């Protein structure tokens, strides 16, 4: 009797973590629970994000143009 109980406990100790690992790594589970929950907590604000991106691109363009003009003026002085 004691051996059967020990075998059952060993099977339970080994199968429970393996089963939890298998369930938690299913793609459907990840998509359904984790990604949806993240979108609920941090909703995408597309209009604001797009405006920030456009502003950043404009600042980078202006900075690049100023650097090019500065390089051209230094070359023309030489």
N, C-alpha and C positions, 0 to 999 in steps of 0.2 A: 504494500500500500504506500509506503513512504517513497519508493522509487517513482511510482506513478504521479504522486503529487509534485515531486521535484521536477519530473519531466514536463508536467503541465506548467509549472512556474517558469521553467527555463524557456519553454515555447512562448509563453506570454511575454516574458521579459525581452525576448528577441523579436517577436512579431509585431508588438505594439509600436516601437520606434520606426521599424521598417515601413509599416503601414502608414503611419503619420507622415513620414518622408515622402512616400509615394503619392498620397492624397494631396499634400501641399504643393507638389511639383507638377500637378496637372495643369496644362495650359488653359483649359476651360475655367478651372477654378481661379487661376490668376486673373484672367480677363474679367470674369464675372464679378469677383469680389474686390480685388485689390485695385484694378484700374478704375472701375466705376466709383469706388469709394474715394479714390484720389480726385476724380473729377468732381465729386460732390463737395469735397473739402476745398479744393482749389479750382474753381470753375474757370475755364479759359475765357478771357476777355479779348476776343479777336480784334475788335476795332482799336482798342487802346494799344494792344501789342503791335499791331501793324503800324500805327502812328509812331510809336517809339522806335520801331525798326527803321522807318523812313527818315525820322529825325537823325538817328545815328548815322545812316548812310549819307545824309546830306552833310553832317559835320565832318565825316571822313573825306568826302569829296572836296569840301572847302579846304581842309587841312592839306590834302594832297596837292591841290592847285597852288596853295601858298608855298609849299615846299618846292614845287617845280619852278614857280616864279622866282623864288629866292635863289635857287640853283642857277637859273638863267641869268639873273642879275649879277651873280658872282662870276660866272663865266664871261660875261660881257665886259666886266671891269678888268679882267686879265688880259 
